[in-house]
C-alpha cells in the first residue's frame, strides 16, 4: 500500500493517537483551532505532524465521497503488527486470544470484527495477504475508529501462522456451522487462536485441519448461519464470559 487517506474526526484521532509515525500529513478544510478538532490539534502538536489546508472538494475526492467531516490524514502504509511480538506481549497470568480470519473478504466485516476485538479483549486479529480484505479507509470507518486499538497482523500463509501459534502453546478453535460442540460447552481457560471462516466458503481444508476444537453457535432451525462479524462478536463474548466466571 503506497498511500491512503483515513478520514473522519474519530478515525483520525485514533490514528494520531495510536500510530502518529505513520501520518505523512493532516489535510483539513477549516481551522485546526475549531472546537471539534481540539483532540486532533493536541495530537498534531505532540507528534509534529504537517498540516495542509484544503477545500471540501479536495477532501471529497480524497475520501472518495465518504463522510470526511472536513479532515483526513494521509498515511504511507498501515502499521501491521508482528505475530510473535503480539504473543510475547500477552501479560503473564492472562489467557491470550488471537482472532484468525480465513477468507473474510468484506471490508465492512473486517472493520466490525476489529471493533468487537477491541471491545471484547482480543489481543490481535490475523488476516492473510491473499483472498482477504486488507486495511483500507472503509475498514477504518466500519470499525468506528477501533482499527488502531487492536493489533492487525498480516501473514502470507494462515495455516503456517496457526502452527506457529500452536508451537507457542495456543489451542486453535474453529467455528463451523454444524457437526461441532455447542459453543457454551467450551472451556476457554487456555490461550486461544479463534478461526472465523469467510462469508462464502468458510475455512479452507488446510486451515480447518489445524483446529484442535470445533465449535458451533446453536441457532433456530430457520436460520442457516450468521454474518461472520456477528458470529465473531458472539464467540469473543462467550470466551470473555468463560474466563470471567
C-alpha positions in Angstrom: 0.0 0.0 0.0 1.6 3.3 -1.1 -0.7 6.0 0.2 -4.2 6.2 1.6 -6.3 8.7 3.5 -8.0 8.0 6.8 -10.9 10.4 7.1 -13.4 11.4 9.7 -12.8 13.0 13.1 -12.8 9.9 15.3 -10.7 7.7 13.0 -8.1 10.4 12.5 -8.0 10.9 16.3 -7.3 7.2 16.8 -4.7 7.2 14.1 -2.8 10.1 15.5 -3.0 8.6 19.0 -2.0 5.0 18.1 0.3 5.4 15.1 1.4 9.1 14.7 4.6 8.0 13.0 2.6 6.7 10.0 0.9 10.1 9.3 2.5 12.0 6.4 0.1 14.9 6.5 -3.1 16.1 8.0 -5.5 17.6 5.5 -8.2 19.9 6.8 -10.9 22.2 5.5 -11.2 25.0 8.0 -9.0 25.8 11.0 -7.3 23.4 13.4 -8.4 25.7 16.2 -12.1 24.9 15.8 -13.6 23.1 18.8 -14.4 19.9 17.0 -10.7 19.4 16.1 -9.4 20.0 19.7 -8.2 16.5 20.3 -6.7 16.3 16.8 -4.9 19.5 17.4 -3.4 18.2 20.6 -2.1 15.0 18.9 -0.7 17.0 16.0 1.2 19.2 18.4 2.7 16.2 20.2 3.7 14.4 17.0 4.7 17.5 15.0 2.6 16.4 12.0 2.5 18.6 8.9 -0.9 20.3 8.4 -2.3 21.3 5.0 -5.4 23.3 4.3 -7.7 22.1 1.5 -11.1 22.7 0.0 -14.0 20.5 0.8 -13.9 19.4 -2.9 -10.4 18.0 -2.4 -11.4 16.2 0.8 -14.4 14.8 -1.1 -12.0 13.4 -3.7 -9.5 12.1 -1.1 -12.3 10.3 0.8 -14.0 9.1 -2.4 -17.2 10.7 -1.3 -17.1 9.4 2.2 -18.2 11.4 5.3 -14.8 13.1 6.0 -16.1 15.7 8.5 -13.6 18.1 6.9 -10.5 16.2 8.0 -8.3 13.4 6.6 -4.8 12.0 7.4 -2.5 10.7 4.7 -0.6 7.6 5.7 2.2 5.9 3.8 1.3 2.4 5.0 -0.8 0.7 7.6 1.2 -0.3 10.7 0.6 -4.1 10.6 1.9 -5.9 13.7 4.2 -8.9 14.1 2.6 -12.2 15.2 5.4 -13.2 17.6 5.5 -9.7 19.1 1.8 -10.0 19.8 2.1 -13.3 21.5 5.1 -12.1 23.6 3.1 -9.1 24.6 0.3 -11.0 26.4 0.7 -10.3 30.1 1.9 -13.1 32.4 -1.0 -14.9 34.0 -3.6 -13.9 31.3 -5.0 -16.1 28.6 -4.1 -15.0 25.1 -6.7 -14.5 22.4 -6.0 -14.1 18.8 -8.7 -14.0 16.1 -7.6 -15.5 12.8 -9.8 -14.7 9.7 -10.0 -17.2 7.0 -11.1 -15.7 3.7 -13.1 -12.8 5.2 -13.3 -10.6 2.2 -15.8 -7.9 3.0 -14.2 -4.7 4.4 -17.3 -3.9 6.4 -17.0 -7.3 8.2 -13.3 -6.8 8.9 -14.0 -3.4 10.4 -16.8 -4.7 12.6 -14.6 -7.6 13.7 -11.8 -5.2 14.7 -14.4 -3.2 16.7 -15.6 -6.4 18.5 -12.0 -7.5 19.1 -11.3 -4.1 20.8 -14.4 -4.3 22.9 -14.1 -7.9 23.9 -10.4 -8.2 24.9 -8.8 -9.9 21.9 -5.0 -9.4 21.7 -4.9 -9.3 17.9 -6.6 -10.1 14.6 -4.7 -12.0 11.9 -5.5 -11.8 8.2 -3.8 -13.5 5.2 -2.3 -11.4 2.4 -4.4 -13.0 -0.3 -8.2 -13.8 -0.6 -8.9 -11.5 2.3 -10.0 -7.9 3.0 -7.0 -5.7 3.7 -6.8 -2.5 5.7 -8.5 0.4 3.8 -10.3 3.6 4.8 -13.6 1.7 4.5 -12.4 -0.8 7.1 -11.3 2.0 9.5 -14.8 3.6 9.1 -16.6 0.3 9.7 -14.5 -0.2 12.9 -15.7 3.2 14.2 -12.0 4.1 14.6 -11.2 1.0 16.6 -8.9 -0.4 13.8 -5.9 1.2 15.6 -6.7 -0.2 19.1 -6.2 -3.9 18.3 -3.0 -5.1 16.5 -3.7 -6.3 13.0 -1.3 -9.0 11.8 -0.9 -9.9 8.1 0.6 -13.2 7.2 1.5 -15.0 4.0 0.1 -18.4 5.0 -2.6 -18.7 7.6 -2.1 -22.4 8.2 1.6 -21.8 8.9 0.7 -18.9 11.2 -1.7 -21.2 13.2 1.1 -23.8 13.6 3.3 -21.0 14.9 0.7 -20.2 17.5 0.3 -23.8 18.4 4.1 -24.1 18.9 3.7 -21.2 21.4 1.0 -23.1 23.4 -2.1 -21.7 21.7 -5.1 -24.0 21.0 -6.8 -23.5 17.7 -10.5 -23.1 18.0 -12.5 -23.2 14.7 -16.1 -22.1 14.4 -18.2 -24.0 12.0 -21.9 -24.3 11.1 -22.5 -27.9 12.1 -21.0 -31.2 13.4 -19.3 -29.4 16.3 -19.7 -28.9 20.1 -22.0 -26.1 21.2 -20.0 -23.0 22.0 -21.3 -22.7 25.5 -19.6 -26.1 26.4 -16.2 -24.7 25.6 -13.6 -24.4 28.5 -12.0 -21.1 27.5 -9.3 -21.2 30.2 -6.5 -21.5 27.6 -4.6 -19.5 25.1 -7.0 -19.4 22.1 -6.5 -18.8 18.4 -10.1 -18.4 17.2 -10.6 -19.1 13.5 -13.5 -17.5 11.8 -14.4 -18.7 8.3 -15.2 -16.4 5.4 -18.5 -15.2 4.2 -18.9 -17.6 1.3 -16.6 -20.6 1.6 -15.8 -20.8 5.3 -12.4 -22.3 6.1 -10.2 -24.0 3.6 -9.3 -27.6 4.4 -5.7 -26.8 5.2 -6.8 -24.3 7.8 -9.6 -26.5 9.2 -7.3 -29.4 9.8 -5.2 -27.2 12.2 -8.2 -26.8 14.5 -8.0 -28.5 17.9 -11.6 -27.7 18.8 -14.6 -27.2 16.5 -17.4 -25.0 17.9 -20.8 -24.1 16.6 -23.3 -21.4 17.7 -26.7 -23.3 18.2 -29.5 -21.4 16.4 -33.1 -21.9 15.5 -33.5 -24.2 12.5 -35.0 -21.5 10.3 -31.6 -19.6 10.4 -28.8 -21.2 8.4 -25.9 -19.1 9.6 -24.9 -15.7 11.0 -22.8 -13.0 9.4 -19.1 -13.6 10.2 -18.9 -10.3 12.1 -21.9 -11.2 14.3 -20.5 -14.7 14.9 -17.1 -13.3 15.9 -18.7 -11.0 18.4 -20.7 -13.9 19.9 -17.6 -16.1 20.1 -15.5 -13.4 21.7 -18.2 -12.6 24.2 -18.6 -16.3 25.1 -14.8 -16.6 25.7 -14.8 -13.5 27.9 -17.7 -14.8 29.9 -16.0 -18.2 30.2 -12.7 -16.8 31.6 -14.5 -14.4 33.9 -16.8 -16.9 35.7 
